[in-house]
Amino acid sequence: MIQTRQPVQRISDSVAHTIEQRILEGALKPGDRLPAERELSEELGVSRPSLREAIQKLASRGLLHSRQGGGNFVADTLGATMATPWSQMLNEHPDLQIDLLEMHSVIETQAAEWAATRATPADVQRLQNAIAASKAAGETTDAQAAADAELAFHQALSDAAHNVFLSHLTGVFLGLLKKEILFNLGELMSVPVATRMLLDQRTAIVKAISDQSPDAARIAALTHAGFFRETLNQAQRAQARRETAERRLASS
């Protein structure tokens, strides 16, 4: 019986696969700068020429891009092609926001349910870190820091589900919701009881995940998503009332 010889994988292909895996897992996120060439080659145990060849291959596929004198960066290839047209349509058709929030709620509750059976201690720690950052932002009434912590929490929750497609899809949704999250949290910071409720809801999600209770995790995530939708709706109505009152004042 004649045995066919398996092709030997080039070192650069193996390195490219390793870097690509880190991008898929979210260990390397869009905009992240790759470690310096010497540092990364030592970490991966390969020569610098092999590393350069791997980087060139990933760049040719649009996963990495170089900046003159600034190193190599992870491109937003996986999310930008979807997010850009939707972002434009959301600006032109605000009613789409309702559908966006509804779909995000579906994704988030599923992520919480999966995370309750798949999350590792490191995943739980990321979630707890995001809650701590959110609490600190609330104490200083820093809306931007609160929004950043909120985004970090939701991405960590999705990553804890350990589904690559879900993680990257969540990144797209959070990018589309970034403006609404910042606006909503800015409004809620003037209502201490609301910020406490947000923290309690996130804590409940993490507890359910730590307890490995999928049903409790799903219910807690659904409650949190519903609270965000309702408070955002209320904040937008309040803003509309303020704008109407200011126009009336200006014309009086």
Long-range contacts (C-beta under 8 A, 24 or more apart in sequence): 11-46, 11-47, 11-50, 12-50, 12-51, 12-53, 12-54, 12-57, 13-54, 13-57, 15-44, 15-46, 15-50, 15-51, 15-53, 15-54, 16-54, 16-55, 16-57, 16-58, 18-44, 19-54, 19-55, 19-58, 19-64, 20-58, 20-63, 23-63, 23-74, 23-78, 24-164, 24-168, 25-164, 25-167, 26-155, 26-159, 26-167, 26-168, 26-171, 28-74, 29-74, 29-171, 30-74, 30-75, 30-76, 30-78, 30-79, 30-80, 30-171, 31-73, 31-74, 31-76, 32-73, 32-74, 33-70, 33-71, 33-72, 33-73, 34-64, 34-71, 34-72, 34-73, 34-74, 36-71, 78-168, 79-168, 79-171, 79-172, 79-175, 82-172, 83-172, 83-175, 83-176, 86-172, 86-176, 87-175, 87-176, 90-176, 97-180, 100-173, 100-176, 100-177, 101-177, 101-225, 101-228, 101-229, 101-232, 102-229, 103-173, 104-173, 104-177, 104-225, 105-222, 105-225, 105-226, 105-229, 107-158, 107-166, 107-169, 107-170, 107-173, 108-154, 108-157, 108-158, 108-170, 108-221, 108-224, 108-225, 109-218, 109-221, 109-222, 109-225, 110-161, 110-166, 110-218, 111-157, 111-158, 111-160, 111-161, 111-163, 111-166, 111-170, 111-221, 112-157, 112-161, 112-205, 112-208, 112-209, 112-217, 112-218, 112-220, 112-221, 113-214, 113-215, 113-217, 113-218, 113-221, 114-160, 114-161, 114-162, 114-163, 114-166, 114-214, 115-157, 115-160, 115-161, 115-162, 115-209, 115-217, 116-208, 116-209, 116-211, 116-212, 116-213, 116-214, 116-216, 116-217, 116-218, 117-212, 117-214, 118-160, 118-161, 118-162, 119-160, 119-161, 119-162, 119-209, 119-210, 120-160, 123-156, 123-159, 123-160, 123-209, 124-160, 124-206, 124-209, 124-210, 126-152, 126-156, 126-159, 126-160, 127-153, 127-156, 127-157, 127-160, 127-202, 127-205, 127-206, 127-209, 128-206, 129-156, 130-156, 130-202, 131-199, 131-202, 131-203, 131-206, 134-198, 134-199, 134-202, 135-199, 138-189, 138-195, 138-199, 141-189, 143-182, 143-185, 143-186, 143-189, 144-182, 146-185, 146-189, 147-178, 147-181, 147-182, 147-185, 150-181, 150-185, 151-178, 151-181, 153-202, 157-205, 157-221, 160-209, 180-232, 183-232, 183-235, 183-236, 184-228, 184-231, 184-232, 184-235, 187-231, 187-235, 187-238, 187-239, 188-231, 188-235, 194-231, 197-227, 198-224, 198-227, 201-227
